[in-house]
Amino acid sequence: MPTTGEIVGTEKKLEENKMFKKLKDKKGFTLVELIVVLVILAILAALLVPALTGYIDKARNKQIIAETRSAVMAAQTLVDEAYAQSTKAVEAADGDETKKSIMVGDKEVTYEAIAKLAELDKDKISKLKITAEGKLTQLVYTDGKVCYYSTATTAPSVTGELLENNGSYYVYSVAAASEG
């Protein structure tokens, strides 16, 4: 026959076994544990959002510069072709914003042809300028922000925030769109 100490010891073991069995049968997390994890994730997200928006803005500026470069290369290609085919002397010229074209000698280069060659929207290209030698000196590309291509040694005088300068390419905030 078991003694009183053995019976108490056996009862304690049975109670412990029941508690361990309950813990083993327990599935999932408590509400407090889930809330703690969600709070930690929210804090991490709050820390990352400002950093990511900075990278997104920089990437957007680079994209606008790349699209402007594409437009400049297309415009220079078409101006070079018109310059070579022209029978009339070429004069320094500004683009005709109403006709959306520029005259190179007796040949017309349209913004639509430039946009088609560059695979861009023709309404985003404006303000072309060429020299008497047929070299492109200015082009403005607008797509949410304004990117000026200019061969001048200084940035164009524009009201608006200069967001990025990459050689001859100047990216301005949208406020600069109305300036020239």
ABEGO torsion letter per residue (X at the ends): XBBAAAAAAAAAAAAAAAAAAAAAABBEBBAAAAAAAAAAAAAAAAAAAAAAAAAAAAAAAAAAAAAAAAAAAAAAAAAAAAAAABABBBBBBBBBAAAGBBBBEABBBBAAAAAAAAGBBAAABBGBBBBAAGBBABBBBBBGBBBBBBABABBBBBBEBBABBBEABBBBBAAAAABX
